[in-house]
């Protein structure tokens, strides 16, 4: 079976990982961290990735005990994501493929999350809740596609949490979402916030704009603490996600729920989904930050699935696509 090197860099994390026949042999990652109150822009992130990626490739090969000659294919993230960081990763992948004489495999970032989740959770045909900084989707497999049953109508849940952290001047190290989660554990008051569910879709922009409008006066008057704000945002946003996910499980009759994406690391979200799954006699498949958060191994795993089915990408077709939807990919490696 093929051994695949995967390169990921669609946002502020850049990684390299190696997968062989359902085994993760290595998974190296570096994160671009900004000061509290700041987000990250494409230019600085791409420079960070350019500085780190070759070292990560070397380390990933070393961890796996492999040489370039042992690699059968190089997978990279084609999209979706930020343009400049994606372009850096694609350029490195193209260069290595030509230097080593190996096939190139362009991978959809979202499909990478799903395939890694299926591998780790031993989930055969799950409903998928994909929650990250840039994406929020409820997904099920049908007729060679990962079909999107529902999604955010505006911003992703991870972006909402990140911007709450920015508003509250919370540290971005190791990630704003993680620090919001820790502060939420100390919250004692649940504030009433906008709750927007439209069928299978959710909307977080109204929740965020409301929090941005009322938080300064709440903190100044002592009516609420920053911890209360974090608690309230999490509980409201996650309740919305659980509602549409349960509706998706009823529609698909799924007995497994796969939770993927960076926000999938959140312990409170996992606990809420576990209660819902238990009430339906279903199983929750979740993982920790090694594989929930963007990483090279997940791209390698999707590339492994694609390569063994004969997929490869010609150099002239190896450009990036910032808006590359999950349901655009023909999933030939599943029945």
C-alpha positions in Angstrom: 0.0 0.0 0.0 1.3 3.5 -0.7 3.1 5.7 1.8 2.0 9.3 1.5 3.4 12.6 2.7 0.7 15.2 3.4 1.2 19.0 3.5 -1.4 21.3 5.1 -1.4 25.1 5.4 -4.9 26.5 4.7 -4.9 28.9 7.7 -2.5 29.8 10.6 -1.3 26.2 11.1 1.2 24.5 8.8 1.9 20.8 9.0 3.6 17.8 7.4 2.6 14.2 8.1 3.1 10.7 6.8 0.5 7.9 6.5 0.8 4.3 5.4 -2.0 1.8 5.2 -4.2 3.3 7.9 -1.3 4.1 10.2 -0.1 7.7 11.1 3.7 7.4 11.0 4.4 11.1 11.8 2.5 14.4 12.3 4.5 17.7 12.7 2.8 21.1 13.0 3.7 24.8 13.6 1.2 27.6 14.5 1.4 31.3 13.7 0.3 33.1 16.9 -0.7 36.7 17.0 -0.9 39.0 20.1 -4.1 39.2 22.1 -6.8 41.3 20.3 -5.4 40.5 16.8 -6.4 38.1 14.1 -4.0 36.8 11.4 -3.6 38.2 7.9 -2.6 36.2 4.7 0.8 37.8 4.2 2.4 37.2 7.6 0.8 33.7 7.7 2.3 32.8 4.3 5.7 34.0 5.4 5.5 31.9 8.5 4.6 28.8 6.5 7.4 29.4 4.0 9.9 29.6 6.9 8.6 26.5 8.7 7.4 24.0 6.1 10.7 22.4 4.8 11.8 21.9 8.4 8.5 20.2 9.2 8.9 17.9 6.1 12.4 16.9 7.2 11.1 16.3 10.8 8.1 14.3 9.6 10.3 12.0 7.5 12.7 11.6 10.4 9.9 10.7 12.9 8.6 8.1 10.4 12.1 6.7 9.8 11.8 7.2 6.1 13.7 8.8 3.2 12.3 10.6 0.2 12.7 7.4 -1.8 10.2 5.7 0.5 7.4 8.1 -0.3 4.9 7.0 -3.0 3.0 10.3 -3.3 2.7 13.8 -2.0 -0.7 15.2 -1.0 -1.3 18.9 -0.4 -4.3 21.1 0.5 -5.8 22.6 -2.6 -8.5 24.5 -0.6 -10.6 25.9 0.9 -8.5 28.4 2.9 -6.5 31.6 2.7 -4.9 32.2 -0.7 -1.3 33.1 0.1 -0.7 30.3 2.7 -2.3 27.7 0.4 -0.1 28.9 -2.4 3.1 28.4 -0.3 2.1 24.8 0.5 1.2 24.0 -3.1 4.5 25.4 -4.3 6.4 23.2 -1.9 4.4 20.1 -2.8 5.0 20.7 -6.6 8.7 21.1 -6.0 9.0 18.0 -3.9 6.9 16.0 -6.4 9.2 17.0 -9.3 12.5 16.6 -7.3 11.5 13.1 -6.0 9.7 12.0 -9.2 6.5 11.2 -7.2 2.8 11.8 -8.1 1.0 14.8 -6.7 -2.5 14.6 -5.1 -4.6 17.7 -4.5 -6.8 17.3 -1.5 -9.9 19.1 -0.3 -9.2 20.3 3.2 -12.7 19.4 4.5 -12.4 15.9 3.0 -9.1 15.6 4.8 -10.7 16.2 8.1 -13.4 13.6 7.3 -11.1 10.9 6.2 -8.9 11.3 9.2 -11.9 11.2 11.5 -13.2 8.1 9.8 -9.8 6.4 10.3 -9.5 7.3 14.0 -13.1 6.7 15.0 -13.5 3.5 12.9 -16.7 5.1 11.6 -18.1 3.3 8.6 -20.9 5.6 7.5 -21.3 8.4 10.0 -23.1 11.8 9.8 -20.3 14.4 10.1 -20.4 17.7 12.0 -17.5 19.7 10.7 -16.7 22.8 12.8 -13.6 24.9 12.4 -12.4 28.5 12.1 -13.5 28.7 8.5 -16.2 26.1 8.1 -19.4 24.8 9.8 -21.2 22.0 8.0 -23.4 19.0 8.6 -22.4 16.3 6.1 -23.5 12.9 5.0 -22.1 10.6 2.3 -24.4 9.7 -0.6 -23.8 8.7 -4.2 -20.0 9.4 -4.3 -20.2 12.8 -2.7 -20.0 14.2 0.8 -23.4 16.0 0.7 -23.9 19.2 2.8 -27.2 18.9 4.7 -26.7 22.1 6.5 -24.2 24.8 7.1 -23.5 28.3 8.4 -25.2 31.1 6.5 -22.4 33.5 7.3 -19.4 33.1 9.6 -18.1 29.8 10.9 -18.5 28.9 14.6 -14.7 28.9 15.1 -14.5 32.4 13.6 -17.2 33.5 16.0 -15.3 32.2 19.0 -12.0 33.7 17.7 -13.6 37.1 17.4 -15.1 36.9 20.9 -11.6 36.2 22.1 -10.4 39.2 20.2 -13.1 41.4 21.8 -12.1 40.2 25.3 -8.4 40.5 24.6 -7.9 36.8 25.3 -4.5 35.2 24.4 -4.2 33.5 21.1 -1.7 31.0 22.5 -2.2 28.0 22.0 -5.4 29.1 20.3 -8.2 31.6 21.0 -10.9 29.0 21.0 -9.1 26.9 23.6 -8.7 29.9 25.9 -12.4 30.8 25.5 -13.3 27.2 26.5 -11.2 27.5 29.6 -12.7 30.8 30.6 -16.2 29.4 30.0 -15.6 26.8 32.6 -15.4 29.6 35.2 -18.5 31.4 34.0 -21.6 31.4 36.4 -24.2 33.5 34.6 -25.9 32.5 31.3 -26.7 35.6 29.2 -29.6 35.5 26.7 -28.1 35.8 23.2 -29.5 35.5 19.7 -30.2 31.9 18.7 -30.6 31.5 14.9 -31.4 28.2 13.3 -33.1 28.0 9.9 -34.0 24.5 9.1 -30.7 22.7 8.8 -28.7 25.9 8.7 -27.3 28.2 11.4 -26.2 31.8 11.6 -23.6 33.2 14.0 -23.2 36.8 12.8 -26.2 38.1 14.8 -24.9 36.4 18.0 -21.5 37.9 17.4 -22.7 41.5 16.7 -25.0 41.4 19.7 -22.1 40.3 22.0 -19.8 43.0 20.5 -22.5 45.6 21.2 -23.4 44.7 24.8 -20.2 43.3 26.2 -18.4 46.6 27.0 -21.3 47.9 29.1 -21.8 44.5 30.8 -18.2 44.4 31.9 -18.0 48.0 32.9 -21.2 47.8 35.1 -20.2 44.5 36.6 -23.4 42.9 35.4 -21.3 40.1 33.8 -17.7 38.9 33.6 -15.6 37.9 30.6 -16.0 34.4 31.8 -19.8 34.7 31.7 -19.6 36.0 28.1 -17.5 33.0 27.1 -19.9 30.6 28.8 -22.9 32.2 27.2 -21.5 32.3 23.7 -20.4 28.6 23.9 -23.7 27.4 25.3 -25.8 29.3 22.7 -23.6 28.5 19.6 -23.2 24.8 20.6 -26.9 24.4 21.3 -27.6 25.6 17.7 -25.1 23.0 16.4 -26.6 20.2 18.4 -30.1 21.0 17.1 -29.2 20.9 13.4 -27.0 17.8 13.9 -29.7 15.9 15.6 -32.1 16.8 12.8 -29.4 15.5 10.3 -29.1 12.3 12.2 -32.9 11.8 12.1 -32.9 12.5 8.4 -29.9 10.2 7.6 -30.8 7.6 10.2 -27.1 7.6 11.1 -25.9 5.6 14.1 -22.5 7.3 14.3 -21.7 11.0 14.5 -18.2 12.0 13.4 -17.0 15.3 15.0 -14.2 16.9 13.0 -12.4 20.3 12.7 -10.6 22.5 15.2 -13.7 23.3 17.3 -14.3 19.6 17.6 -11.6 19.6 20.3 -13.9 21.5 22.6 -14.9 19.4 25.6 -18.2 21.1 26.2 -19.3 20.6 22.6 -18.3 16.9 22.8 -20.3 16.5 26.0 -23.4 18.1 24.5 -23.2 15.9 21.4 -22.6 12.8 23.5 -25.8 13.4 25.4 -27.7 13.8 22.1 -26.2 10.7 20.6 -26.9 8.7 23.8 -30.6 9.6 23.6 -30.7 8.3 20.0 -28.7 5.2 20.6 -25.9 6.5 18.5 -22.1 6.7 18.9 -20.0 9.9 19.0 -16.6 9.6 17.3 -14.4 12.5 18.4 -10.6 13.0 18.7 -8.2 15.3 20.4 -6.2 18.3 19.3 -3.6 16.2 17.5 -6.0 15.4 14.7 -9.0 17.8 15.2 -6.8 20.8 14.6 -5.5 21.3 11.0 -2.6 18.9 10.4 -0.6 17.2 7.6 -1.5 13.7 8.5 -5.2 14.3 7.6 -4.1 15.4 4.2 -1.9 12.4 3.8 -4.8 10.1 4.8 -7.1 11.6 2.2 -4.3 11.5 -0.3 -3.7 7.8 0.5 -7.3 7.0 -0.2 -7.2 8.9 -3.5 -3.8 7.6 -4.6 -4.8 3.9 -4.1 -7.8 4.5 -6.3 -5.7 5.9 -9.1 -6.1 9.6 -8.5 -3.2 12.0 -9.1 -2.9 15.7 -10.1 -1.0 17.0 -13.0 1.4 19.9 -12.3 -0.5 22.2 -14.6 -3.7 21.5 -12.6 -2.2 21.9 -9.2 -3.3 25.4 -8.4 -5.3 26.3 -5.3 -9.0 27.0 -4.9 -9.9 29.3 -2.0 -13.6 28.4 -2.2 -13.4 24.6 -2.7 -16.6 23.1 -1.4 -16.8 19.7 0.3 -19.5 18.4 -2.1 -17.4 19.3 -5.2 -15.2 16.2 -4.7 -16.1 12.9 -6.3 -15.5 10.3 -3.6 -14.5 7.3 -5.6 -12.8 5.4 -2.7 -16.1 4.7 -0.9 -19.0 2.4 -1.8 
